[in-house]
Amino acid sequence: MHANAPASDSAAESDPDSPTVLLVDDQPVIALVLRKILTADPNLTFHSCTEATEALALARRCRPTVILQDLDMPGANGLDLVMAYRSTPGLHNVPIVVLSSNEEPDMKRAAFAIGANDYLVKPPEPIELVARVRYHSRSYLSLVRLDAAYRAIRESQAQLLKSNTDLQRLHNSDGLTGLPNRRFFNEYLGQAWEQSTRDATPLSLLMIDVDHFKRYNDRFGHLAGDDALQKVAGAIRATLDDASSLGARFGGEEFSVVLPNCDAAQARKIGEHIRRQVEATALDDLASPERGLTVSIGVATTVPTAQQVATNLIAAADSRLYRAKRDGRNRVVDA
């Protein structure tokens, strides 16, 4: 192997936008002639290889922008090397200019069929060789830059999509509990209402209120109140195992749960599970029995029709919630 500089140093130090030529030819005199012709351009990096068995490894190291490949080499077929370049990552798009003393159309046809980009008869005319090397190198470098630009665009688009998704999640989430907020609840309930109307399936809604929350908040402080709301949110999340169900913070100490395709009996069972989960929740400093946490829950179920609106379901669940509070709190009312 001969080169005007070691392959690794040349590849590292050369301008990434300048031509890098790899000549694979078993005749040293051809290498001397082509080196003299091509290195008249001070920006061009030239590598040569006389052994076919070394060609692929050298090509991977020196990253040529053009490969000049002899077809007749001892112990190897130049066409096989062309196919090897085409199947090697990082080399499959590098322009390959075949060098051959064979001018037969069938040989040219075979070379182009397996992926050669150009064909020159040895010895090549200097002007023609330089022109073709420059042309193919410019084309390849333009392709590399274009690919890099597309990758950068795709990465930017992916980052923008992630940022938009994060912003949308923040836009739709309650900052304290992490549950969806009232805005998202309204959208989701509207979608679930339309779906249930089309499918004639039941839709249930739970309205949940933390019992004596104002008294609790005033006595133990806002941080304790925040902790209580987070524990209720955790109980709701732990209970809902259906991906179509939605738990949300409705506002203040009030929460809501949308249960598509859920009948009244199932909805009451879910409400009871949430109530028990909250009642069993361990809060900080339980020395005072007044620090126990409970919720009241109102349940409403309907099979929506075109004559109804979703706010009717909210009103029904809200009415039962207030009945639960009036009847002693820490209970589920569904009728």
C-alpha positions in Angstrom: 0.0 0.0 0.0 1.3 3.4 -0.9 -0.1 6.9 -0.2 1.1 10.5 -0.1 0.4 10.4 3.7 -0.6 7.6 6.2 -4.3 6.8 5.6 -5.4 7.6 9.2 -3.5 10.9 9.4 -4.6 12.0 6.0 -8.3 11.3 6.7 -8.1 13.2 10.0 -6.2 16.2 8.8 -7.7 16.8 5.3 -10.5 19.2 4.7 -13.8 17.3 4.8 -14.9 19.2 1.7 -11.8 18.3 -0.4 -11.5 15.3 -2.7 -10.0 12.1 -1.4 -9.0 9.6 -4.0 -8.3 5.9 -3.5 -6.6 4.1 -6.3 -6.8 0.3 -6.2 -4.4 -1.0 -8.9 -1.7 -3.7 -8.8 0.6 -1.7 -11.2 2.9 0.7 -9.3 3.6 2.7 -12.4 -0.1 3.5 -12.8 -0.1 4.7 -9.2 2.9 7.0 -9.9 1.3 8.4 -13.0 -2.1 9.0 -11.5 -0.6 10.5 -8.3 1.4 13.0 -10.3 -1.7 14.0 -12.3 -4.1 14.3 -9.4 -1.9 15.8 -6.7 -1.3 18.8 -8.9 -4.4 19.9 -7.0 -3.0 20.7 -3.5 -6.4 20.2 -1.9 -6.6 16.6 -3.1 -5.6 13.7 -0.9 -4.4 10.6 -2.7 -4.1 7.0 -1.5 -3.2 4.0 -3.5 -3.3 0.2 -2.8 -1.8 -2.6 -4.9 -3.3 -5.5 -3.0 -7.0 -6.3 -3.6 -7.2 -7.9 -0.1 -6.3 -4.6 1.5 -8.6 -2.4 -0.5 -11.7 -2.6 1.5 -10.0 -1.9 4.9 -8.1 1.0 3.4 -11.3 2.4 2.0 -13.0 2.3 5.4 -10.1 4.1 7.0 -9.4 6.9 4.4 -13.0 7.6 3.5 -12.5 8.4 -0.2 -14.8 10.7 -2.1 -13.9 8.7 -5.3 -12.5 5.2 -5.8 -10.5 4.4 -8.9 -10.8 0.6 -9.2 -8.7 -1.6 -11.6 -10.7 -4.6 -12.9 -7.7 -6.9 -13.6 -5.8 -7.7 -10.4 -3.9 -10.9 -9.3 -6.1 -13.1 -7.2 -9.1 -10.9 -7.3 -11.9 -9.7 -9.6 -12.3 -6.0 -9.7 -16.0 -6.4 -10.2 -16.2 -8.3 -6.9 -14.5 -5.4 -5.2 -17.1 -3.0 -6.7 -19.9 -5.1 -5.2 -18.0 -5.2 -1.8 -17.8 -1.4 -1.7 -21.5 -1.2 -2.5 -22.4 -3.5 0.4 -20.2 -1.8 3.0 -21.8 0.8 5.3 -20.1 4.2 4.8 -18.9 3.2 1.3 -22.1 2.2 -0.5 -22.6 5.7 -2.0 -19.0 6.5 -2.8 -18.5 7.0 -6.6 -16.5 4.2 -8.2 -14.6 4.9 -11.5 -13.5 1.6 -13.1 -10.1 1.6 -14.7 -9.5 -1.1 -17.3 -7.6 -1.7 -20.5 -10.7 -3.6 -21.7 -12.9 -1.5 -24.0 -15.5 -4.2 -24.7 -19.1 -3.0 -24.3 -20.0 -6.1 -22.4 -17.3 -5.4 -19.8 -18.6 -1.8 -19.4 -22.2 -3.0 -19.2 -21.2 -5.5 -16.5 -19.4 -2.8 -14.5 -22.3 -0.4 -14.6 -24.8 -3.2 -13.8 -23.1 -3.9 -10.4 -22.8 -0.3 -9.3 -19.8 1.4 -11.0 -20.4 5.1 -11.7 -17.9 5.6 -14.5 -15.5 3.8 -16.7 -12.1 4.9 -18.0 -9.7 3.1 -20.3 -6.1 2.9 -19.1 -4.1 4.9 -19.3 -6.6 7.7 -18.9 -6.2 11.1 -20.4 -5.1 13.5 -17.7 -7.6 16.2 -18.5 -10.5 13.6 -18.6 -9.3 11.9 -15.4 -9.1 15.2 -13.4 -12.5 16.3 -14.7 -14.2 13.1 -13.8 -12.6 12.9 -10.4 -13.7 16.4 -9.6 -17.2 15.9 -10.9 -17.8 12.7 -9.0 -16.2 14.0 -5.8 -18.3 17.2 -5.9 -21.4 15.1 -6.4 -20.6 12.8 -3.5 -19.7 15.6 -1.1 -23.0 17.4 -2.1 -24.9 14.2 -1.3 -23.0 13.8 2.1 -23.9 17.4 3.0 -27.5 16.9 1.9 -27.8 13.8 4.0 -26.3 15.6 7.0 -28.8 18.5 6.5 -31.7 16.0 6.3 -30.5 14.3 9.5 -30.2 17.7 11.3 -33.7 18.5 10.1 -35.1 15.2 11.3 -33.4 15.6 14.7 -34.7 19.1 15.0 -38.2 17.9 14.1 -38.0 15.1 16.7 -36.8 17.6 19.3 -39.6 20.0 18.4 -42.2 17.2 18.6 -40.9 16.2 22.0 -41.0 19.8 23.2 -44.5 20.3 21.8 -45.6 17.1 23.5 -44.1 18.2 26.8 -45.7 21.6 26.5 -49.1 19.9 25.7 -48.7 17.6 28.6 -48.0 20.6 30.9 -50.8 22.5 29.4 -53.2 19.6 30.1 -51.9 18.7 33.6 -52.6 19.9 37.1 -49.3 21.2 38.5 -49.9 19.9 42.0 -51.3 16.4 41.5 -50.1 15.5 38.0 -53.6 14.5 37.0 -55.2 16.0 33.9 -56.7 19.4 34.6 -60.2 20.8 34.2 -59.5 21.9 30.6 -58.5 18.4 29.5 -61.3 16.8 31.5 -63.9 18.9 29.6 -62.3 17.9 26.2 -62.1 14.2 27.2 -65.7 14.1 28.6 -66.9 15.6 25.3 -65.1 13.0 23.2 -66.3 10.2 25.5 -69.9 11.5 25.3 -69.8 11.6 21.5 -68.4 8.1 21.3 -71.0 6.7 23.7 -73.8 8.4 21.8 -72.6 6.8 18.5 -72.1 3.3 20.1 -75.1 3.5 22.5 -72.9 2.4 25.4 -73.1 3.6 29.0 -70.9 6.4 30.3 -70.3 7.0 34.0 -68.9 9.9 35.9 -67.6 10.1 39.5 -67.4 13.5 41.2 -65.1 13.3 44.3 -64.7 15.8 47.1 -62.3 15.7 50.0 -64.3 15.9 53.2 -63.8 18.9 55.5 -60.9 20.0 53.4 -61.1 23.7 54.3 -61.0 22.8 58.0 -58.2 20.4 57.4 -56.2 23.0 55.4 -56.8 25.7 58.0 -55.7 23.5 60.9 -52.7 21.7 59.5 -51.5 24.2 56.9 -51.4 24.5 53.1 -48.5 22.0 52.7 -50.4 19.4 54.6 -53.4 20.2 52.4 -51.3 19.8 49.2 -50.1 16.4 50.5 -53.7 15.3 51.1 -54.7 16.3 47.5 -51.7 14.4 46.1 -52.7 11.3 48.2 -56.2 11.4 46.8 -54.8 11.8 43.3 -52.6 8.7 43.9 -55.6 6.7 45.1 -57.5 7.6 41.9 -54.5 6.6 39.7 -54.0 3.3 41.6 -57.7 2.4 41.1 -58.0 3.1 37.3 -56.6 0.2 35.3 -58.6 0.8 32.1 -56.7 3.0 29.6 -59.9 4.6 28.5 -60.8 5.9 32.0 -59.7 9.3 33.0 -59.1 10.8 36.5 -58.7 14.6 36.7 -58.6 17.4 39.2 -61.8 19.2 38.7 -60.9 22.2 40.8 -59.8 22.9 44.4 -60.4 19.8 46.5 -62.7 18.3 43.9 -61.8 15.5 41.5 -63.6 13.7 38.7 -63.3 10.3 37.0 -64.7 9.6 33.5 -65.6 5.9 32.9 -66.5 5.1 29.3 -68.4 1.9 28.6 -69.0 1.5 32.3 -72.4 0.7 33.8 -73.8 2.0 37.1 -72.8 -1.1 39.2 -69.2 -1.1 37.9 -69.0 2.7 38.5 -70.1 2.3 42.1 -67.6 -0.4 42.6 -64.8 1.8 41.3 -66.0 4.7 43.5 -66.0 2.4 46.6 -62.5 1.3 45.8 -61.3 4.9 45.6 -63.1 5.8 48.8 -61.4 2.8 50.7 -58.0 3.6 49.2 -58.2 7.2 50.5 -59.5 6.2 53.9 -56.6 3.8 54.3 -54.0 6.4 53.1 -51.2 7.1 55.6 -50.7 10.8 56.0 -47.8 12.4 57.9 -48.3 12.7 61.6 -51.4 10.7 62.4 -51.2 11.5 66.1 -54.4 13.5 65.8 -57.5 11.4 64.8 -58.8 14.5 63.1 -56.1 14.2 60.6 -57.7 11.2 58.9 -58.6 11.7 55.2 -61.8 10.7 53.6 -63.8 11.6 50.4 -67.4 11.7 49.4 -68.3 10.5 45.9 -71.3 11.0 43.6 -71.9 8.6 40.8 -74.0 9.2 37.6 -74.4 6.8 34.7 -76.3 7.3 31.4 -76.5 6.1 27.8 -76.1 9.4 26.0 -78.6 10.5 23.3 -78.6 13.3 20.8 -81.1 15.1 23.0 -78.8 15.2 26.0 -75.6 17.1 26.7 -72.6 16.1 28.8 -73.2 18.8 31.4 -76.3 16.8 32.4 -74.1 14.0 33.5 -71.9 16.4 35.5 -75.0 17.9 37.2 -76.3 14.5 38.1 -73.0 13.3 39.6 -72.6 16.6 41.4 -76.1 16.3 42.9 -75.3 12.9 44.3 -71.9 14.1 45.6 -73.7 16.7 47.7 -76.2 14.1 48.9 -73.2 12.0 50.1 -71.8 14.9 52.0 -75.2 15.7 53.5 -75.7 12.1 54.5 -72.5 12.0 56.6 -69.6 12.0 54.1 -67.1 9.3 53.5 -69.6 7.4 51.3 -70.6 6.7 47.7 -74.0 7.7 46.4 -75.3 6.6 43.0 -79.0 7.1 43.2 
